[in-house]
Amino acid sequence: MKPKVTWVLIANARYARVILHRGFGHGLSEMADLVWHANPPVDYSDRAGVGHSIAGPGTSAVGQGDPKEQADLIFAKSVCEELDAAFRKKKFDRLVICAGPYMLGLLRKSMTAQLKSRIKEEVSKDFSGLNLKQLEEHLGTILII
């Protein structure tokens, strides 16, 4: 019987990586080609913009939104797009997501239904600072099943 390949996504709003688990007894291994770093947020000017209308030029304040939140959402979407492409190529069978609550919410918004169907478990904690041995200790029971 072929073991199930599980990818573990470790993510926060600035950094994400995938850890590979090939089944019981194989442990975890880094996937060096699946590491992402977020681009820094774009700072918007807080000055009013100049608009043109039939009545002539004028200034108006236009809400730009939160640049950090926008950058975080773009980052989450890019990670999910790459995960979805890898799933379509049948590179993994199951997905475990470990991210803080904020990033987990952004990832959920950005996932396709097909990718969501492959999620085995979601852990609402930021494990981005842990090494492989520490991750194995935290995810041991999740990865056995």
C-alpha atoms as a printed R data frame, in Angstrom:
    type eleno elety resid chain resno       x      y       z
1   ATOM     1    CA   MET     A     1   0.000  0.000   0.000
2   ATOM     2    CA   LYS     A     2   1.386  3.373  -1.033
3   ATOM     3    CA   PRO     A     3   1.800  5.741   1.937
4   ATOM     4    CA   LYS     A     4  -0.164  8.974   1.915
5   ATOM     5    CA   VAL     A     5   1.990 12.012   1.209
6   ATOM     6    CA   THR     A     6   1.156 14.843   3.575
7   ATOM     7    CA   TRP     A     7   2.319 18.411   3.153
8   ATOM     8    CA   VAL     A     8   2.415 20.555   6.282
9   ATOM     9    CA   LEU     A     9   2.106 24.272   5.574
10  ATOM    10    CA   ILE     A    10   3.767 26.390   8.258
11  ATOM    11    CA   ALA     A    11   2.806 30.028   7.745
12  ATOM    12    CA   ASN     A    12   2.555 33.492   9.174
13  ATOM    13    CA   ALA     A    13   1.852 36.783   7.417
14  ATOM    14    CA   ARG     A    14   5.478 37.255   6.296
15  ATOM    15    CA   TYR     A    15   6.796 33.716   5.722
16  ATOM    16    CA   ALA     A    16   5.516 30.287   4.681
17  ATOM    17    CA   ARG     A    17   7.117 26.893   4.057
18  ATOM    18    CA   VAL     A    18   6.062 23.339   3.328
19  ATOM    19    CA   ILE     A    19   7.264 20.334   5.313
20  ATOM    20    CA   LEU     A    20   6.950 16.849   3.798
21  ATOM    21    CA   HIS     A    21   5.703 13.740   5.611
22  ATOM    22    CA   ARG     A    22   5.746 10.470   3.623
23  ATOM    23    CA   GLY     A    23   4.050  8.259   6.166
24  ATOM    24    CA   PHE     A    24   4.669  6.538   9.470
25  ATOM    25    CA   GLY     A    25   8.338  6.080  10.321
26  ATOM    26    CA   HIS     A    26   9.650  8.546   7.749
27  ATOM    27    CA   GLY     A    27   9.658 11.688   9.880
28  ATOM    28    CA   LEU     A    28   9.469 15.208   8.520
29  ATOM    29    CA   SER     A    29  11.715 16.740   5.868
30  ATOM    30    CA   GLU     A    30  12.187 20.263   4.540
31  ATOM    31    CA   MET     A    31  11.123 21.121   1.006
32  ATOM    32    CA   ALA     A    32  13.631 23.828   0.097
33  ATOM    33    CA   ASP     A    33  11.821 24.754  -3.125
34  ATOM    34    CA   LEU     A    34   8.566 25.521  -1.276
35  ATOM    35    CA   VAL     A    35   9.458 28.531   0.845
36  ATOM    36    CA   TRP     A    36   7.789 31.906   0.376
37  ATOM    37    CA   HIS     A    37   8.553 35.387   1.714
38  ATOM    38    CA   ALA     A    38   5.972 38.158   1.572
39  ATOM    39    CA   ASN     A    39   6.686 41.428  -0.179
40  ATOM    40    CA   PRO     A    40   6.690 44.440   2.130
41  ATOM    41    CA   PRO     A    41   3.465 46.460   2.234
42  ATOM    42    CA   VAL     A    42   3.195 49.436  -0.109
43  ATOM    43    CA   ASP     A    43   2.852 52.690   1.800
44  ATOM    44    CA   TYR     A    44   0.124 54.952   0.517
45  ATOM    45    CA   SER     A    45   0.189 58.705   0.754
46  ATOM    46    CA   ASP     A    46  -2.089 60.135   3.371
47  ATOM    47    CA   ARG     A    47  -2.704 63.242   1.287
48  ATOM    48    CA   ALA     A    48  -5.893 63.719  -0.662
49  ATOM    49    CA   GLY     A    49  -5.717 62.818  -4.346
50  ATOM    50    CA   VAL     A    50  -6.554 65.095  -7.249
51  ATOM    51    CA   GLY     A    51  -9.469 64.007  -9.361
52  ATOM    52    CA   HIS     A    52 -10.892 65.419 -12.556
53  ATOM    53    CA   SER     A    53 -14.556 65.734 -13.264
54  ATOM    54    CA   ILE     A    54 -16.867 67.726 -15.468
55  ATOM    55    CA   ALA     A    55 -16.853 70.462 -12.823
56  ATOM    56    CA   GLY     A    56 -13.031 70.757 -13.012
57  ATOM    57    CA   PRO     A    57 -10.122 69.543 -10.910
58  ATOM    58    CA   GLY     A    58 -10.680 68.957  -7.249
59  ATOM    59    CA   THR     A    59  -9.231 67.136  -4.300
60  ATOM    60    CA   SER     A    60 -10.857 64.349  -2.442
61  ATOM    61    CA   ALA     A    61  -9.802 61.821   0.125
62  ATOM    62    CA   VAL     A    62 -10.106 58.267  -1.123
63  ATOM    63    CA   GLY     A    63  -9.850 55.399   1.325
64  ATOM    64    CA   GLN     A    64  -6.793 53.347   0.457
65  ATOM    65    CA   GLY     A    65  -7.417 50.550   2.930
66  ATOM    66    CA   ASP     A    66  -4.757 49.052   5.152
67  ATOM    67    CA   PRO     A    67  -1.570 48.413   3.129
68  ATOM    68    CA   LYS     A    68  -0.357 45.674   5.498
69  ATOM    69    CA   GLU     A    69  -3.659 43.815   5.340
70  ATOM    70    CA   GLN     A    70  -3.648 44.076   1.538
71  ATOM    71    CA   ALA     A    71  -0.067 42.738   1.349
72  ATOM    72    CA   ASP     A    72  -0.965 39.864   3.704
73  ATOM    73    CA   LEU     A    73  -3.949 38.890   1.558
74  ATOM    74    CA   ILE     A    74  -1.857 38.960  -1.623
75  ATOM    75    CA   PHE     A    75   0.737 36.767   0.088
76  ATOM    76    CA   ALA     A    76  -1.897 34.254   1.256
77  ATOM    77    CA   LYS     A    77  -3.376 34.087  -2.264
78  ATOM    78    CA   SER     A    78   0.023 33.440  -3.857
79  ATOM    79    CA   VAL     A    79   0.774 30.618  -1.391
80  ATOM    80    CA   CYS     A    80  -2.641 29.032  -2.018
81  ATOM    81    CA   GLU     A    81  -2.228 29.294  -5.798
82  ATOM    82    CA   GLU     A    82   1.052 27.380  -5.623
83  ATOM    83    CA   LEU     A    83  -0.414 24.765  -3.281
84  ATOM    84    CA   ASP     A    84  -3.392 24.325  -5.600
85  ATOM    85    CA   ALA     A    85  -1.110 23.890  -8.619
86  ATOM    86    CA   ALA     A    86   0.931 21.264  -6.743
87  ATOM    87    CA   PHE     A    87  -2.228 19.415  -5.735
88  ATOM    88    CA   ARG     A    88  -3.454 19.345  -9.340
89  ATOM    89    CA   LYS     A    89  -0.102 17.748 -10.253
90  ATOM    90    CA   LYS     A    90  -0.788 15.118  -7.531
91  ATOM    91    CA   LYS     A    91   2.309 16.015  -5.500
92  ATOM    92    CA   PHE     A    92   0.501 15.435  -2.193
93  ATOM    93    CA   ASP     A    93  -2.566 13.620  -0.879
94  ATOM    94    CA   ARG     A    94  -3.296 15.538   2.322
95  ATOM    95    CA   LEU     A    95  -2.601 19.003   3.693
96  ATOM    96    CA   VAL     A    96  -2.078 20.113   7.278
97  ATOM    97    CA   ILE     A    97  -2.082 23.867   7.878
98  ATOM    98    CA   CYS     A    98  -0.362 25.447  10.861
99  ATOM    99    CA   ALA     A    99  -0.787 29.215  11.025
100 ATOM   100    CA   GLY     A   100  -1.785 31.857  13.528
101 ATOM   101    CA   PRO     A   101  -5.478 32.773  13.591
102 ATOM   102    CA   TYR     A   102  -5.061 35.872  11.399
103 ATOM   103    CA   MET     A   103  -3.101 34.096   8.656
104 ATOM   104    CA   LEU     A   104  -5.290 30.996   8.877
105 ATOM   105    CA   GLY     A   105  -8.302 33.183   8.104
106 ATOM   106    CA   LEU     A   106  -6.564 34.719   5.083
107 ATOM   107    CA   LEU     A   107  -5.550 31.276   3.811
108 ATOM   108    CA   ARG     A   108  -9.120 29.991   4.163
109 ATOM   109    CA   LYS     A   109 -10.404 32.946   2.109
110 ATOM   110    CA   SER     A   110  -7.823 32.290  -0.600
111 ATOM   111    CA   MET     A   111  -8.247 28.525  -1.071
112 ATOM   112    CA   THR     A   112 -10.139 26.809  -3.825
113 ATOM   113    CA   ALA     A   113 -12.778 24.248  -2.877
114 ATOM   114    CA   GLN     A   114 -10.570 21.513  -4.324
115 ATOM   115    CA   LEU     A   115  -7.675 22.468  -2.053
116 ATOM   116    CA   LYS     A   116  -9.979 22.794   0.974
117 ATOM   117    CA   SER     A   117 -11.132 19.224   0.397
118 ATOM   118    CA   ARG     A   118  -7.566 17.995   0.955
119 ATOM   119    CA   ILE     A   119  -7.122 19.618   4.364
120 ATOM   120    CA   LYS     A   120  -6.657 16.938   6.983
121 ATOM   121    CA   GLU     A   121  -6.183 19.287   9.917
122 ATOM   122    CA   GLU     A   122  -5.856 22.980  10.759
123 ATOM   123    CA   VAL     A   123  -3.764 24.084  13.726
124 ATOM   124    CA   SER     A   124  -4.385 27.680  14.746
125 ATOM   125    CA   LYS     A   125  -0.843 28.339  16.009
126 ATOM   126    CA   ASP     A   126   2.209 29.987  14.482
127 ATOM   127    CA   PHE     A   127   4.915 27.304  14.319
128 ATOM   128    CA   SER     A   128   7.165 29.252  11.934
129 ATOM   129    CA   GLY     A   129   9.976 29.494  14.503
130 ATOM   130    CA   LEU     A   130  10.139 25.747  15.210
131 ATOM   131    CA   ASN     A   131  12.639 23.263  13.806
132 ATOM   132    CA   LEU     A   132  11.666 19.825  12.426
133 ATOM   133    CA   LYS     A   133  12.115 17.978  15.736
134 ATOM   134    CA   GLN     A   134   9.874 20.465  17.560
135 ATOM   135    CA   LEU     A   135   7.284 20.276  14.774
136 ATOM   136    CA   GLU     A   136   7.214 16.482  15.033
137 ATOM   137    CA   GLU     A   137   6.512 16.769  18.747
138 ATOM   138    CA   HIS     A   138   3.585 19.147  18.135
139 ATOM   139    CA   LEU     A   139   2.135 17.293  15.129
140 ATOM   140    CA   GLY     A   140   2.846 13.678  16.089
141 ATOM   141    CA   THR     A   141  -0.739 12.518  16.608
142 ATOM   142    CA   ILE     A   142  -2.017 14.438  13.578
143 ATOM   143    CA   LEU     A   143   0.498 12.860  11.204
144 ATOM   144    CA   ILE     A   144   0.055  9.261  12.410
145 ATOM   145    CA   ILE     A   145  -3.533  8.975  11.189
